[in-house]
Amino acid sequence: MNKVGIIILNWNGKNHLETYLPSVEQYSKEAQIVVVDNDSTDDSVEFLKANYPHISLIHNESNGGFAKGYNEGLEQIKNQFDYYVLLNSDVEVTENWISPIIKLMEEDKEIAACQPKILAYKEKTKFEHAGASGGFMDVNGYPFCRGRIFDQNEVDTKQYDSVQEVFWATGACMFLRAKDFHEMGGFDNDYFAHMEEIDLCWRMKLHGKKVMVNPNSVVYHLGGGTLNYMSPRKVYLNFRNSLFTLYKNYRGSFLFFKIIWRFLLDYVASLAFIVNGEWKAAWQVLKAQVHFVKKLKSMKVKRIALKASSNNLVPNRKGIYIKSIVFSSFVKGKKHFSELDKNNFIS
């Protein structure tokens, strides 16, 4: 097997390391574990040194979030591994979780990223929010998954166990071909956290690469380990970074109108938050839009550079849902991925 590095980003996560690292040690004999610490202020680093002295430890000088944290850490081990496995500190892995995915990626060199099936740690019969059984993107840039549409997590009855190409793979447990990660320039530091893996996958697909899910590998994710799913900070990052991602990567006509339409849809989302009494979340949606506009100039530079680097390549659009997932879910009442018309997916 090629050299595989399991890279765990840590920030004040001693409790998670105590709980979940034993399973990673037990079921990952074919890989090397590296912990990248984002300048933690708890005693997680001391815990690692005392209990796992054999695990490589990289210390970042500041907490740059998921994006910058991984970028800085992976830059320090560049050329040491053929594959990176980015693994959240709150993930329990299972026996034989690595080899099915590495075998798949070895058989097809066009696969740049892949994820396992992600189930919920606390409800092991259900898919977990972050990734489920592979990520997709609708026509307006809204992400969803096999097994999870918005906040509806399905029960896993093996209905999504096929190995197939998707649009994005989750950063909770993301297998990456190291060469492709560095050639793409890694994650976008401006994201800090959330949606950066979707942006990376979209950039990879614009360069003709494949993103896959292999449910023969299964892990259990606690989720919300750093930020609760409905925390105001997470709402802000998700809405702002989703706009970043759409603006940078969208290659269809009438980008200006596409962004305006997304603004309107996000306004509707903010009104829904208000109706549900979630005033702080509603404000974060509007705040995200303001900050998106403020960053337009720098995002335009990135958009132009990305377009230039991928201009002569055939983009891979598999995994795009050509309808609105908002309309399908909230108007037509389709809460399960299996209820969506397969003919509306680019394949």
C-alpha positions as CSV (number, residue, x, y, z in Angstrom):
1,M,0.0,0.0,0.0
2,N,1.1,3.5,-0.7
3,K,2.0,5.8,2.2
4,V,-1.1,6.9,4.0
5,G,-1.1,9.7,6.6
6,I,-4.1,10.2,8.9
7,I,-4.1,13.9,9.7
8,I,-6.2,14.9,12.7
9,L,-6.6,18.7,13.3
10,N,-6.9,19.5,17.0
11,W,-8.0,22.6,18.8
12,N,-8.8,22.2,22.5
13,G,-9.9,18.7,21.8
14,K,-8.5,16.6,24.7
15,N,-11.9,15.0,25.4
16,H,-12.3,14.0,21.8
17,L,-8.8,12.6,21.6
18,E,-9.3,10.5,24.7
19,T,-12.6,9.1,23.3
20,Y,-11.9,8.6,19.6
21,L,-8.1,8.2,19.1
22,P,-8.1,4.6,20.5
23,S,-10.2,3.4,17.6
24,V,-8.0,5.2,15.1
25,E,-4.9,3.5,16.6
26,Q,-6.6,0.1,16.7
27,Y,-7.8,0.1,13.1
28,S,-5.2,2.0,11.2
29,K,-2.1,-0.1,11.4
30,E,-1.3,0.5,7.7
31,A,-1.2,4.3,8.1
32,Q,0.8,6.9,10.1
33,I,-1.1,9.2,12.4
34,V,-0.3,12.9,12.6
35,V,-2.0,15.4,14.8
36,V,-1.9,19.0,13.8
37,D,-2.5,21.3,16.7
38,N,-4.1,24.7,16.2
39,D,-2.4,26.4,19.1
40,S,-4.6,24.7,21.7
41,T,-5.0,26.3,25.2
42,D,-6.2,23.2,27.0
43,D,-3.9,20.3,27.9
44,S,-4.5,18.3,24.8
45,V,-0.9,18.6,23.6
46,E,0.4,17.4,27.0
47,F,-2.1,14.5,26.8
48,L,-0.8,13.4,23.5
49,K,2.9,13.7,24.5
50,A,2.2,11.6,27.7
51,N,-0.1,9.0,26.2
52,Y,0.8,8.9,22.5
53,P,4.5,9.8,22.2
54,H,4.8,7.8,19.0
55,I,2.3,10.0,17.2
56,S,3.8,12.8,15.1
57,L,2.7,16.2,16.4
58,I,2.7,19.5,14.4
59,H,2.2,22.7,16.2
60,N,0.6,25.7,14.4
61,E,1.3,29.1,15.8
62,S,-2.3,30.2,15.8
63,N,-5.8,28.9,15.4
64,G,-6.5,29.4,11.7
65,G,-9.5,27.2,11.6
66,F,-10.0,24.1,9.5
67,A,-8.8,25.6,6.3
68,K,-5.6,27.4,7.3
69,G,-4.9,24.8,10.0
70,Y,-4.8,21.9,7.6
71,N,-2.9,24.0,4.9
72,E,-0.1,24.8,7.4
73,G,0.1,21.4,8.8
74,L,0.1,19.5,5.4
75,E,2.7,21.9,4.0
76,Q,5.1,20.7,6.8
77,I,4.7,17.0,5.7
78,K,4.5,17.6,2.0
79,N,6.0,14.7,0.0
80,Q,5.8,12.3,3.0
81,F,2.6,10.7,2.0
82,D,0.8,9.6,-1.2
83,Y,-2.6,10.0,0.5
84,Y,-3.9,12.2,3.2
85,V,-6.9,11.1,5.3
86,L,-8.3,14.3,7.0
87,L,-10.1,13.0,10.0
88,N,-12.1,15.0,12.5
89,S,-11.1,14.4,16.1
90,D,-14.6,13.3,17.0
91,V,-14.8,10.4,14.6
92,E,-14.8,6.7,15.6
93,V,-13.4,4.5,12.8
94,T,-14.1,0.8,12.2
95,E,-12.1,-2.2,11.1
96,N,-10.9,-2.1,7.5
97,W,-12.0,1.5,7.0
98,I,-8.8,2.5,5.0
99,S,-8.1,-0.2,2.5
100,P,-11.3,-0.1,0.4
101,I,-10.9,3.6,-0.3
102,I,-7.2,3.4,-1.1
103,K,-7.8,0.4,-3.4
104,L,-10.4,2.4,-5.2
105,M,-8.2,5.4,-5.6
106,E,-5.3,3.3,-6.7
107,E,-7.4,1.7,-9.5
108,D,-8.5,5.1,-10.9
109,K,-5.8,7.8,-10.8
110,E,-8.5,10.4,-11.7
111,I,-10.0,10.1,-8.3
112,A,-8.7,13.1,-6.3
113,A,-11.0,12.7,-3.2
114,C,-13.2,10.1,-1.6
115,Q,-15.2,9.6,1.6
116,P,-16.6,6.6,3.5
117,K,-20.1,6.3,4.7
118,I,-20.6,8.6,7.7
119,L,-23.0,7.5,10.4
120,A,-24.0,9.3,13.6
121,Y,-22.0,8.4,16.6
122,K,-25.0,8.9,19.0
123,E,-27.5,7.3,16.7
124,K,-25.6,4.6,14.8
125,T,-28.5,3.6,12.6
126,K,-28.7,7.1,11.1
127,F,-26.6,9.0,8.6
128,E,-24.6,11.9,10.0
129,H,-25.2,15.5,8.9
130,A,-21.6,16.1,7.6
131,G,-21.3,14.0,4.5
132,A,-23.7,11.0,5.0
133,S,-23.1,8.8,2.0
134,G,-21.7,11.4,-0.4
135,G,-22.3,15.0,-1.2
136,F,-24.2,16.6,-4.1
137,M,-24.9,20.2,-5.3
138,D,-28.1,21.7,-6.6
139,V,-28.4,24.3,-9.4
140,N,-28.3,27.2,-6.9
141,G,-25.2,26.0,-5.1
142,Y,-26.9,24.4,-2.1
143,P,-25.2,21.2,-0.9
144,F,-27.0,18.1,0.3
145,C,-26.2,14.4,0.7
146,R,-27.3,10.8,0.0
147,G,-29.0,10.2,3.4
148,R,-29.3,13.9,4.5
149,I,-31.3,16.8,2.9
150,F,-31.0,20.0,5.0
151,D,-31.7,18.8,8.6
152,Q,-33.4,15.5,7.7
153,N,-31.0,12.6,8.5
154,E,-32.3,9.3,7.2
155,V,-32.0,5.9,8.8
156,D,-29.3,3.8,7.1
157,T,-30.9,0.7,5.7
158,K,-28.0,0.2,3.2
159,Q,-30.1,2.0,0.6
160,Y,-27.0,4.1,-0.3
161,D,-24.3,1.5,-0.2
162,S,-23.3,1.8,-3.9
163,V,-19.8,3.0,-4.7
164,Q,-20.3,6.0,-6.9
165,E,-19.1,9.4,-8.1
166,V,-20.5,12.4,-6.1
167,F,-19.9,16.1,-6.3
168,W,-18.2,16.6,-2.9
169,A,-16.7,14.6,-0.1
170,T,-16.9,15.6,3.6
171,G,-14.0,17.1,5.5
172,A,-15.0,15.0,8.5
173,C,-13.3,12.1,6.9
174,M,-11.8,13.0,3.6
175,F,-9.3,10.8,1.6
176,L,-7.2,13.0,-0.6
177,R,-4.5,12.2,-3.2
178,A,-1.7,14.4,-1.8
179,K,-0.5,15.5,-5.2
180,D,-3.9,16.8,-6.3
181,F,-4.4,18.6,-3.0
182,H,-1.2,20.6,-3.3
183,E,-1.7,21.2,-7.1
184,M,-5.1,22.8,-6.2
185,G,-3.5,25.0,-3.7
186,G,-5.2,23.3,-0.8
187,F,-8.1,24.9,1.0
188,D,-9.0,28.5,0.8
189,N,-7.8,30.2,4.0
190,D,-10.5,32.9,3.8
191,Y,-13.1,30.2,4.7
192,F,-11.7,29.6,8.2
193,A,-14.1,26.6,8.6
194,H,-17.1,25.0,6.9
195,M,-17.7,24.5,3.1
196,E,-14.0,24.6,2.4
197,E,-14.0,20.9,1.4
198,I,-16.9,21.6,-1.0
199,D,-14.9,24.4,-2.6
200,L,-11.9,22.2,-2.9
201,C,-13.9,19.4,-4.5
202,W,-15.5,21.8,-7.0
203,R,-12.1,23.2,-8.0
204,M,-10.9,19.6,-8.5
205,K,-13.9,18.8,-10.7
206,L,-13.4,21.9,-12.8
207,H,-10.0,20.4,-13.5
208,G,-11.6,17.1,-14.6
209,K,-11.0,15.1,-11.4
210,K,-13.4,12.7,-9.8
211,V,-14.8,12.7,-6.2
212,M,-16.2,9.4,-4.9
213,V,-18.0,7.8,-2.0
214,N,-17.1,4.2,-0.9
215,P,-19.6,3.0,1.7
216,N,-17.6,-0.2,2.1
217,S,-15.8,1.9,4.6
218,V,-17.8,3.1,7.6
219,V,-17.1,5.7,10.3
220,Y,-19.1,7.3,13.1
221,H,-19.1,11.0,13.5
222,L,-20.2,12.9,16.7
223,G,-20.7,16.1,14.8
224,G,-20.7,19.7,16.2
225,G,-17.6,18.9,18.1
226,T,-16.3,22.5,17.7
227,L,-19.5,24.4,16.9
228,N,-23.0,23.2,17.4
229,Y,-24.9,22.8,14.0
230,M,-27.2,25.7,14.8
231,S,-24.7,28.0,16.6
232,P,-24.8,31.5,15.2
233,R,-21.1,31.3,14.2
234,K,-21.7,28.2,12.2
235,V,-24.8,29.6,10.5
236,Y,-22.7,32.7,9.5
237,L,-19.8,30.6,8.1
238,N,-22.0,28.2,6.2
239,F,-24.0,31.0,4.4
240,R,-21.0,33.2,3.7
241,N,-18.8,30.4,2.5
242,S,-21.5,28.9,0.4
243,L,-21.7,32.3,-1.4
244,F,-17.9,32.3,-1.8
245,T,-18.0,28.8,-3.3
246,L,-20.7,29.6,-5.8
247,Y,-19.1,32.8,-6.9
248,K,-15.7,31.3,-7.4
249,N,-16.6,28.1,-9.1
250,Y,-19.9,28.6,-11.0
251,R,-19.3,28.4,-14.8
252,G,-22.7,28.9,-16.2
253,S,-24.2,32.1,-17.7
254,F,-25.5,35.1,-15.9
255,L,-23.4,34.8,-12.7
256,F,-24.7,38.2,-11.4
257,F,-28.3,37.0,-11.6
258,K,-27.3,33.6,-10.0
259,I,-25.9,35.4,-7.0
260,I,-28.9,37.8,-6.7
261,W,-31.2,34.8,-6.7
262,R,-29.1,33.1,-4.0
263,F,-29.4,36.3,-1.9
264,L,-33.2,36.1,-2.2
265,L,-33.3,32.4,-1.3
266,D,-31.0,33.2,1.7
267,Y,-33.4,36.0,2.7
268,V,-36.2,33.4,2.8
269,A,-34.0,31.2,5.0
270,S,-33.5,34.1,7.4
271,L,-37.2,34.7,7.5
272,A,-37.7,31.0,8.4
273,F,-35.2,31.4,11.2
274,I,-37.3,34.4,12.5
275,V,-40.5,32.4,12.3
276,N,-38.9,29.7,14.4
277,G,-37.7,32.3,17.0
278,E,-34.0,31.9,16.0
279,W,-33.3,35.7,15.7
280,K,-29.5,35.3,16.1
281,A,-29.3,32.8,13.2
282,A,-31.4,35.2,11.0
283,W,-29.0,38.0,11.7
284,Q,-26.0,35.8,10.8
285,V,-27.5,35.2,7.4
286,L,-27.6,38.9,6.6
287,K,-24.2,39.4,8.2
288,A,-22.8,36.7,5.9
289,Q,-24.2,38.5,2.8
290,V,-22.6,41.8,3.9
291,H,-19.2,40.2,4.4
292,F,-19.5,38.3,1.1
293,V,-19.9,41.6,-0.7
294,K,-16.9,43.1,1.2
295,K,-14.7,40.2,0.0
296,L,-15.9,40.3,-3.6
297,K,-12.7,41.9,-4.9
298,S,-10.4,39.3,-3.5
299,M,-12.8,36.5,-4.5
300,K,-12.8,37.8,-8.1
301,V,-9.1,37.5,-8.2
302,K,-9.4,33.8,-7.2
303,R,-12.2,33.2,-9.6
304,I,-10.1,34.6,-12.5
305,A,-7.1,32.5,-11.5
306,L,-9.2,29.4,-11.3
307,K,-10.8,30.0,-14.6
308,A,-7.4,30.5,-16.2
309,S,-6.0,27.3,-14.7
310,S,-9.0,25.2,-15.8
311,N,-9.9,26.9,-19.1
312,N,-8.6,24.3,-21.5
313,L,-9.9,21.3,-19.4
314,V,-13.2,19.5,-19.6
315,P,-15.0,20.1,-16.2
316,N,-16.5,17.1,-14.5
317,R,-20.2,18.0,-13.6
318,K,-21.3,14.7,-12.3
319,G,-23.2,15.0,-9.0
320,I,-25.0,18.2,-9.9
321,Y,-28.7,18.3,-9.3
322,I,-30.2,20.5,-12.0
323,K,-33.2,21.4,-10.0
324,S,-33.6,23.4,-6.8
325,I,-33.2,21.3,-3.7
326,V,-35.0,24.0,-1.7
327,F,-38.1,23.7,-3.9
328,S,-37.9,19.9,-4.0
329,S,-37.6,19.6,-0.2
330,F,-39.8,22.4,1.2
331,V,-42.4,22.7,-1.6
332,K,-42.7,19.3,-3.0
333,G,-42.0,17.6,0.3
334,K,-39.1,15.3,-0.8
335,K,-37.2,14.7,2.4
336,H,-35.2,11.6,1.3
337,F,-32.6,11.5,-1.3
338,S,-34.2,8.4,-2.9
339,E,-37.3,10.5,-3.6
340,L,-35.4,12.8,-6.0
341,D,-35.8,12.1,-9.7
342,K,-32.5,10.4,-10.8
343,N,-33.0,12.0,-14.3
344,N,-32.4,15.4,-12.7
345,F,-28.8,14.5,-11.7
346,I,-25.9,15.0,-14.1
347,S,-24.3,11.6,-14.5
